Each structure stands twice: as C-alpha cells, then as structure tokens.
Amino acid sequence: MERTIFYAPDILITNQLPEEESAHCSRVLRKRAGDEILITDGKGTFVEACITLPHPKHTGVKVQRKYACPKHWQPNIHIAFAPTKNIDRIEWFLEKATEIGIDQVTPILCEHSERKEVKPARLEKILISAMKQSQKALLPRLNEMTPFKRLVEQATASQKLIAHCHNGEKTALTNIPSLQDVIILIGPEGDFSEAEVELALRNGFSPISLGQSRLRTETAALVACHTLHIAER
C-alpha cells in the first residue's frame, strides 16, 4: 500500500513540515498528534516521523527513523531542453521524467526557441508532486533557463550528447558505449540551428539519434530519458 509522502527539504534540521505540506497534512488529510507520516528531504533520504504538533502552517514532528533510498538508475541523467510555447507539454515531460528517474533538467534558450522564459516556481511544484507520487526520495534539480552557448561551453558531464534532425552521421542512443554521467540536448520544435549544432560539436558533444520518427520536443526529451534507463548495462 502506497503511503502519502510529504516533502520537507530541511526536515532533519527543523523537525517541521513547511507551510504547504503542513496544510495538506492537517487540513486535507486531518492528521493528528501521534499519527505517523513519511517524509522525504528530496536529497535521497526518507524520514519516518510522528506528529507532535499538527498545525496548518508549521506541523511539528519527531523523527523516529531515517534511511537512504538509493536511486534505481546508475547514470547521472541531465536533460537540457528548449521549452515549448505550450508550457503544459513541458510540465508533462517533467512529470513523466521524474516518475521514470532523472537527476537534472535545464531549460535552454536557442535560436529557434518558441518560449523565452519559464516560471521556475510552477515547474518546481510539478517536480515535487511527481517525486512524491512516484514514491521517490530524490527531487530532480531544476536549473535556471540558460542560453545555449553558455550551456554547451560550460557543460562538464563525461558524456555530452546532442539530438538533432540535421543530416550527418549519428550514433543511436542505445549504442552509446557507457552511461555514467550524461547530458543530452533536446532542441525546440524548429530544431537547433546549424550554427548551434556546430558549436556543440566543437565543445565535445556527440550527435545521437532517437529513432526514425520525427518527435516533438517533449516526446524526444522523454524518449531520451527512458532510453538511458533501458540501455543501462
């Protein structure tokens, strides 16, 4: 039976749920003093705790047990994507990628980008909700929107990959020889420009194929994430 998970990043310091989680705990679920709840700090730790002071703004708890919850995938997965004009599609990607398992996401600003800015607070809520729903203890890191040039020049992953639709030799993602620390670039609906692809290649990125179908941005990003999982070895 699945247990409701609460998110409290500072739980081991404060012994208290943040306001939004406190309201859900005391008002929606009507938890009372003495009830046991499960909390995650979003950093890979689960905390079993007993409510000491139910309150809609600052529910107090007593930690009974804490334990690490190792992630079930090996590579450190970082997907950098150009947000779509319809933000619902990107929210869908973030939700599903979190359910599957991802470490880091970065919205990128490209030459053909349809959306020039995002609201990180809203996207963070999507990630938190998906983490709790999928019973995980690791909250993916959401980076600020970053210009394409800065991202490719500063990327430090041991494996740097770019998915694009331009002609040229590409390696299927399933054939990448090792999967340890990887960043994959996913472009906007109009794809990366030729200049962007050339810049990425000059900075150590390798071109990859995600299959024969032409995919929407959010579909390509999710396919990349899922393929990394099933290609683990």
C-alpha positions in Angstrom: 0.0 0.0 0.0 1.4 3.4 -1.0 1.9 5.9 1.8 1.4 9.6 1.4 4.8 11.3 1.2 5.5 14.8 2.5 8.3 16.9 1.2 10.4 18.9 3.7 13.9 19.7 2.5 15.1 20.8 6.0 13.3 18.2 8.0 16.4 16.9 9.7 17.2 20.4 10.9 13.8 21.9 11.7 11.7 18.8 12.7 8.8 20.6 11.0 6.8 20.5 7.8 6.8 23.6 5.5 3.5 25.5 5.3 2.1 24.0 2.2 2.8 20.4 3.4 1.5 21.3 6.8 -1.8 22.5 5.4 -2.1 19.3 3.4 -1.3 17.2 6.4 -3.5 18.8 9.0 -6.4 20.2 6.9 -6.8 17.8 4.0 -5.7 14.5 5.5 -6.7 15.6 9.0 -3.6 14.0 10.7 -3.5 14.3 14.4 -0.8 14.2 17.1 0.6 10.7 17.4 0.0 9.8 13.7 3.0 8.5 11.8 3.9 10.0 8.5 6.6 9.5 5.8 8.7 12.5 4.7 11.5 13.0 2.2 14.1 15.7 2.1 14.3 15.3 -1.7 18.0 14.5 -1.4 17.6 10.7 -1.3 16.5 10.3 2.3 13.2 9.1 3.7 12.2 10.0 7.3 9.6 8.2 9.3 8.2 10.6 11.9 5.4 11.0 14.5 3.4 14.2 14.5 3.8 16.1 17.8 2.0 19.4 16.9 -0.4 19.4 14.0 -0.8 22.9 12.6 -1.9 24.2 9.1 1.3 26.3 8.8 4.0 24.5 10.8 3.3 20.9 11.7 5.9 19.7 14.2 7.2 16.1 14.1 9.5 13.8 16.0 11.9 11.8 13.8 11.8 8.1 14.5 13.9 6.7 11.8 15.7 7.9 8.7 17.1 5.8 5.8 18.6 6.3 2.4 16.6 5.4 -0.6 19.2 4.7 -3.4 18.1 5.7 -6.9 17.4 2.7 -9.1 19.3 4.0 -12.1 23.1 4.3 -12.5 23.8 7.2 -14.9 23.5 10.7 -13.7 20.9 11.9 -16.2 20.8 15.6 -17.2 18.3 16.6 -19.9 18.6 20.2 -21.3 15.6 21.1 -23.5 14.2 24.1 -25.3 10.7 24.8 -23.6 7.7 24.7 -26.0 5.3 27.5 -26.5 2.6 25.4 -24.8 4.1 25.0 -21.3 1.7 22.2 -20.5 3.8 19.9 -22.7 6.9 20.7 -20.8 5.2 20.2 -17.5 4.1 16.8 -18.8 7.7 15.9 -19.7 8.9 16.9 -16.2 6.3 14.9 -14.5 6.9 11.7 -16.5 10.7 12.1 -16.5 10.6 12.4 -12.7 8.5 9.2 -12.5 11.0 7.3 -14.6 14.0 8.8 -12.9 16.1 11.9 -13.8 18.7 13.9 -11.9 18.8 17.3 -13.5 16.9 19.4 -16.0 17.8 22.7 -17.7 15.6 24.8 -19.9 17.7 26.3 -22.7 17.3 29.3 -24.9 18.0 28.6 -28.5 17.9 30.5 -31.8 14.6 28.9 -32.7 13.1 28.8 -29.3 9.3 29.4 -29.1 9.4 30.3 -25.4 11.9 32.8 -24.0 11.2 32.4 -20.3 9.7 29.9 -17.8 8.3 30.2 -14.3 10.5 28.0 -12.1 8.2 28.0 -9.1 5.5 26.3 -11.2 7.9 23.8 -12.7 9.3 23.0 -9.2 5.9 22.2 -8.0 5.4 19.7 -10.9 8.7 18.0 -9.9 7.8 17.8 -6.2 4.4 16.4 -6.9 5.8 13.8 -9.4 8.5 12.8 -6.9 6.0 12.2 -4.1 3.5 10.4 -6.4 6.2 8.0 -7.7 7.4 7.3 -4.2 10.9 8.6 -4.8 13.2 10.4 -2.4 15.2 12.3 -5.0 14.0 15.6 -6.3 15.4 16.4 -9.7 17.5 19.6 -9.8 15.8 22.4 -11.9 18.3 24.9 -13.3 17.6 28.4 -14.5 16.9 29.0 -18.1 20.3 29.1 -19.8 21.4 30.4 -23.2 22.5 27.6 -25.5 26.0 28.9 -26.0 26.7 29.2 -22.2 25.4 25.7 -21.6 27.5 23.9 -24.2 30.6 25.8 -23.2 30.2 25.1 -19.5 28.9 21.5 -19.6 31.2 19.2 -17.6 29.4 15.8 -18.0 31.7 13.0 -19.1 29.3 12.2 -21.9 27.9 15.1 -23.8 25.2 14.3 -26.5 23.0 16.4 -28.8 19.9 15.1 -30.6 19.1 17.0 -33.8 17.4 16.4 -37.2 20.2 17.7 -39.5 21.9 15.4 -41.9 25.1 13.7 -40.8 26.4 10.6 -39.1 24.8 9.9 -35.7 25.0 7.2 -33.1 21.9 5.6 -31.8 21.5 6.4 -28.1 21.2 2.7 -27.3 24.7 2.2 -28.8 26.5 4.7 -26.6 29.3 2.6 -25.0 29.0 3.7 -21.4 26.4 5.5 -19.4 27.7 7.2 -16.2 27.4 11.0 -16.3 25.5 12.3 -19.3 23.8 15.4 -20.6 21.6 15.3 -23.6 20.5 18.4 -25.5 16.9 18.5 -27.0 16.1 21.3 -29.3 12.9 23.4 -30.0 10.2 22.5 -32.5 12.3 24.2 -35.2 15.3 22.2 -34.2 18.7 23.5 -33.3 20.3 25.8 -35.9 23.2 24.5 -37.9 25.4 27.0 -36.1 24.3 25.7 -32.7 25.0 22.1 -33.8 28.5 23.1 -34.9 29.1 24.9 -31.7 28.1 21.9 -29.7 30.3 19.6 -31.7 33.3 21.9 -31.2 32.6 21.7 -27.4 32.8 17.9 -27.3 29.1 17.0 -27.9 28.4 13.9 -30.0 25.3 13.7 -32.3 22.8 11.0 -31.4 19.7 9.5 -33.0 16.5 8.8 -31.1 15.0 6.7 -33.8 13.4 7.3 -37.3 10.3 9.2 -36.2 10.3 13.0 -36.0 9.4 13.7 -32.4 8.0 16.7 -30.6 10.4 18.4 -28.1 8.8 16.9 -25.0 8.5 13.5 -26.6 12.1 13.5 -27.7 13.2 14.5 -24.2 11.2 11.7 -22.6 12.4 9.2 -25.1 16.0 10.2 -24.3 15.4 9.8 -20.6 13.7 6.4 -20.9 16.2 5.1 -23.4 19.0 5.8 -20.9 17.2 3.7 -18.4 16.6 0.7 -20.6 20.1 0.9 -22.1 21.9 0.6 -18.7 24.5 -2.1 -18.5 
